[in-house]
């Protein structure tokens, strides 16, 4: 059984007793629930919707997109579309089953003409890290082969912590695409191939970083490993479409006014800053479609079968998982990082 199947099976085992109880005892449903062929609707507007209706509810944008407070601009070709932060968060969480982030991304880039719920879909989350001016002086001196070996050793060391705290091991298989830095455009991109536990399918983690005067635009592809060729074909269009606006550009850095980041170009790839804080041990990348952690699976299942309760919509679903966590002698651990870029975030990093 693959790790996907194992996770889903565990989640189903956690929520099935409550599903059975609800169906065996109709009185447990809210008295004001309305049952229809399409789903179950309660007075708190929790309603089952079809995949087609969900996609139709997303507000896709095209062409020129201004990010943040005149921070940067996306000039998207006809082959790409955009979702703003709230719609991107809906797709990532409700559509693809990722854990919610406290702060939505600036948005998300997707291929035009492809349903985001289709197998061939992919997306690029867009965020901004207000981390300061990242010097690229070390660009020509970085040996990415040596860096990969160090990163793999760090990951093996982190896996000891992960396994002791109930997380599956993560293997950094290697570069899916070796790091490349465009010194003229101040754009860095690379891809990692990751293996989670005993999963039969490896995970693709493709990253783009655009350097600015006061921080870094963070673009992360959310896709499957078998989509690598398609993603590589799309990277040039995404790179060409993304630029900082006047006043925020790398060349406009003023050493008398602006803050210099505490790390250089290599750390964006290696994640050394966060590794020193222990965040590397809690790596969890954004995944495409239905790779749920148990709490998320439970919430997703209950939302779609219309069993959300008006008073406490998530207590029953999360209770079995909480009980498992309480049985561990270890102290509670902080929430795993949601993306590889989270490894480079400080707690007070400002997303815009």
N, C-alpha and C positions, 0 to 999 in steps of 0.2 A: 504494500500500500504506500503511495507517495505521501510526502509530508502535507501536501494540500488536502488529500483525502483524510489524513489523520486529524488535521486541525478541524476540518469540517465535521468529521464524525464526533469528535470530542464536543464540539459546540452543539451539535444536534442532541447528543446525549444529555447535555446540560439543560436544554430548553424543552425537550420532548415531554418530561413529566408535567410541566406547566401547560403545555399545549393540550395534553390528554385530559388534564383536570378541567381545563376550560371547556373542552367539548363535552366532557361527561357531566358537567354541571353548568347548564346554560345560564343559570341565574348569576353566574360570576361575571357575565358580560354586563356592561353598563345598560341600565334600563332604557336609556334613550338611544341605543345603538340602532342604526338602520341597516338591515342586511339586504344586499342586492346581488344580482348575478355578477356584477363587476368587482365586488369586494365588500368590505364592511366599513361603514362611516359612522363616527361618533360626533358628538357636538363640539369636540375640541378640534375638529377638522382633520383628524387622522384618517386618511383615506388611501385605499389601495389604488394604484394607478398602473396601467400597462407600461411595458418598456417604451412603446411608441409614444404614449402620452408623456412619459418622463422626458424623452429626448425632445419632443415638441415644446416642452415647458422651458427648455434651456434657451437663453437669449444669445445666439451666435452673432458676432460682429465681424466685419470685413474691412479691408483697406488699412487706413491710418489709425493707429490706436495710441493715445497718449497715456503713459503709465504714471501713477502717483501724482504728486503735485508738480507737474511739468518736469518730471525726473528724466524720462526717456521716452522714445517713440518706437513703435513697431510699424513698419511699412510692409504689410503682408501682401504677398502675391495672391492671385486667385486660387492657388492650390492650398491655401491655409486660411483658417478662421480662428476667432478668438472668443473666449469666455471671460467675463470679468470675475473678480475674486469670489463673490458669493455664488455665482453659477459654477465656477470651477470647484469650489468646496463641495457643492451638492453632487457634482459628478464623481469626485474622488471618494466621498464618503458614502453617499446613497447609491451611486451607480457602480462603483468599483470596490466598495467595501473597505477602504482604508480608514484607519483611526482618524478622528477629526483633529484638526490643529486649532489651537486657541486663536490664532490670527490667520484668516484666509490668505492665500497667495495673492499677488497683484492680479493674477489671471492665469490663463492656460491657452496654449496654442494647440490646435488640432488640425488634421487633414480635412480639407473640404470634401463634401460629398460622401463621407463615410460616417455611419452611425457610431457614436462613441461607445455603444454597447456591442458592436460587432467584433468578431474575433480579430479582424485585421486592423482595428483601431489602435491609436496610440495618442499620446499627448505630451506636452511640454509645460511643466509648471514654471511660472515666472515669479521670482521673489527678488527682494533687494536687501542686502546686508549693509547696514550703515557702520562698517567696520573701520573706515578710514582709507587713506590712499595706500594701495598695495604696491610696493616697489617691485619692478620686474628686472632689477639689476642682476638677479641670479639666473635669469632665463637661459643664458648660453652655457651655464656651468652645471645644470642639473643632469644627472645620469638617471634616466627613468628606469633602467634595468635594475640598478642598485636600489632605487627607491621602491620598486615592486617587491624585491626580496625583503626589505625592511618592513614594508606594509604587511606582507604575508606573515612575518614573524610576530608583528604586533597583534595581528588577528588571531594567531594561534594562542598567544598569551591571553588575549581577551576572552577566548573561548572557555578557558578555565573558569573565569568569573561567570560567564553566561550559563554554563552547565550547572554550576553550583547554585545558581539563582533561578533555575527552571526554564531558561531560554535555550533554544536549540543552537548548536554550533553553526558558525558561518565560515565558509572557506572562501578566501579570495583566490579564485582559480588563476587569474592573470588579467592582462590587458585584453579587452575585447577590441579596443582601438587605442594605440599608444598615444600618450599626451602630445598635443601639438599646440604651439603658441604662435599666433599671428602678431608679431611685434608692431606692425603698422596699425592694425585695427585694435590692438590691445584686447584680443580675444583668445581664450584658452579653452580647449576641449579635449576630452578623453572619455574612455569607457572601460568599466570593469565588468568582469564576469564573476558572479557570486554563486555559491552553492549553499543552500540552506538545509541543514540537517541531512536527511536521506532522500531529499527531493530528487526525482528523476529528471526534472527540468531545471536548468540553471537560470539565474536571474540576470537580466541586463541592467546595468546602471550607467547611462550615458549622460555626461555632464558638460555644460557650457558655462564659462564665466566670462563676463564682459567687465573690464576694469574701468572704473570711473574716478572722478576727482575725490569723492568722499566715501566711496564704497564699491560694492561689486554687485552687478546684476547676476542672479543665480537662475540658470535654466537647467532643469532636470527632465530628461525624457522618461516617461512612464510607459514601458513596453516590455514585450517578451523577448527572450534571447533569440528566438527564431526570426525576429523582425530586424535583426542587426543590419542586414543589407539595405532594407528600406529606410531605416533610420539614418544610416550613413549617407544615403542619397538625398535625404531631406535636410541634413545638417547645413550645407552651404546656403540654402534658402533662409533658414532660421538665423544663421550668422549675419547674412546680408541685411536682414530685415530689422536687426536690433542695434540701436545706437542711443547713447546718452544725448540729452538735449544741451544746447548752449548754456554754459554756467555750471554744468555737471561733468564735463568731459575731462578725460585723463590729462590732456595737454594743458588744461587750465589750473592744474594744481598750484597752490600758493603755499610754500613752506612756512610763511609767516602767519598764515591764517588757518591752514588745514591740518588735520590730524593724520599722522602716518600710522598705518596698521602695525600691529605687533608681530606680524609674520609676513613672509615674502611669497613669491609665486609658487614655490614648491609646496608650501603648506596647504595651498588650496587643493592640491591633488592628494597629498599624503594625509591630511587631516591631523597633523601633529599637535596643533593647538589644543584640540578637544581631546586627543589621546592622553595628554598630560592631565586632564581633568577627570579621566575615567569614562568619558562618554563613549569611547570606542567600544567598550564592552557591551553597550546597549544598542548596537546598530540594528536598525530596521528600516529598509528602504520602502518607498511607495511602490505598491504593486498594482498591476492592471487586472481588475476584475476578479472578485470572489475569492481572494486569499484572505480569509477573515481570521482575526484573533477571536476567541470565544465570545467575549462580551459584545464585540461588533456583530458577530453572526447572530447572536440572540436578538439584539436590537433590530437587525435587518429583517429577520424572520418574523418577529412580532409586528413590525410595521406593515409588512406586506400581507399578513393574514388577518390584519385588523384587530389584533388582540391587545392593543395598547390601552392601558387603563388611565382614566382621566387623573386620578389622584397621584399615583406613583408609576409612571410609564416604564421605568427601567429597573425598579427594585427586584422584581421577581426574576428577571432575566439574569441580572448580575449576581444574585445571591449564591448560586452554586459555585461560580468562579471565585467569589470572595471566600467561600468556605475552604476551597482548596488552598488559596493563598495563606489563610490563617493557620493552616496545618504545618507550614514551613517554619522551622526554628529561626531562619534568617530574618533580619530586620527588613522592613519594606524597602523596595528599591524604587528609584525614580522612574518615571515613564520613559520607555525606550525612545531614542531619537527616531523621528519619522523618515528622514531622508539622510543620505550620506552627508549632505551639506550641513545638517544639524550638528555634525561632529565638529564643525568649525565655528559654531555660534557661541558667543558669550551669552550669559543669561540676560543681559540688558541690550542685546542686539536689537536694532530697530528695523522692523519690516515695514515697508511702505508700499 
